[in-house]
Amino acid sequence: MTQLNGRVLIPTNIYKIVFDPRMNMGAAYYVKNEAGKDCQVLSISELEKIAGINFFPNLPVSVKDQKLDLPVPSK
């Protein structure tokens, strides 16, 4: 996090998790909070290691380790 004017916290990275319950698979988009098109698609396990958060505590690690094939955003 960075701080603007000593008050407002601004995240340095942004993520969005997508989970398909029919396929029992998920993945996450992960980007730096800056101009550009660099985007990574990570498994839920990879994102949890980076963020230090257990997003789905009841989801088995074997499911979190799989990566749903997400389209890379074009814009």
N, C-alpha and C positions, 0 to 999 in steps of 0.2 A: 504494500500500500504506500502511496505517496500522499502528501498532505498539501492542500491548496490554501494559501493564506493562513496557515497555522490552524485551520479549523476543519475543513472538509476533507474527508478521506476518499481517495480515488484508487480503485483497484488497479494493480499493474497488469493483471491478467483477467480474462473473462472465460467462463465455460458454460456449456449447456449440455446436459445429459439427455439422451434419447433412449427410451426403453420400449421394446416391443414385447408385450406379454404373450402374444400368440407364438412368437418365435423363442421366447424366454432368453432374449439377448439384448444387449445394449452397447452403447458407445458414447463418447463425449467429444464435442468440439471444444478446442482449447486455443485461444488466441491471446496475443499481447494486446493490451488496451492502447493501441497507437494506430496511426494511419498505415495502411498496407493490406495486403491480401494473404499474408502468411497465416495458415490455419492448419492445425494438427487434428487428426482424428485419433483418439486414444481409447483404450479399453477402460471400463469403469475402475478396475484395479489400478491402472496407471494413474488415472486422475486422483484416486484416493491417496496414493503415495505422495503426489505433488501437493495436494491441498491439505493433507493431514486430517481428512474427514471421512468417516464411514457413512457414505450416502445411503446405502441400502443394507442395514445391519442383518436383515433376515435373508438376504440373497446369498447363496453359496458362492464361495471363492471361484469354483469351477465355472460358474456362469459369469461372474465379474471379469474373469480372465479372457473370455471370448470377446471378440470385437465385432459388433454389427457393422455391416458394410454400409457406411453413410456416404452420401454424395458430398463432394467437396464444394463449398459455396463458390459461385462464380463472381459474386460482387462483393 
